[in-house]
Amino acid sequence: MEKRADKIENLLGETLFLYKELIDVLEQEKKHIVDMDVDSLWETIAHKRQMAAALSELTRQLQHLVEQNAPGLGRDSTAVNLSDFIKQLPVSPGVKSRLRRDQMALEACKKEVSLMAVANKAYIQHRLGVIGDIFATVVETVNKNQYNHTGSYSGSKEKKRLINAEV
């Protein structure tokens, strides 16, 4: 049983490491959004996809380990019920304590990643909205019908300017 506990501890450690690295990547992503550095943003997105694939594989391995050693716990659920699995492991209380600590740290990292991803998404949408408003102002398309019902141009002859200076 100690071997299984060691394997679980290793998988949890790898998963926790990847989630912490993902937090750093999300912070970089926000910086790239602020700087409007599109090339770096695409690199960051590619790196996130690679990390997501690695996390998916680690989750699959944990799920397989639970199903292999406690068939009723992993069935009919998308998430591994590690808490129940750790409780029933016949190992010393110290080992169980380490596993629970790692599991709780992992859950905390998952929540932080989720919150950061939501915040980055909202920030991107806000930035795109501002850029869209600027372009709409520049090309004069804000809530304005350019043509009337007969098909002729209904705009005024005078152009509106964002900046106007008289000499």
Disulfide bonds with the S-S distance in Angstrom:
none
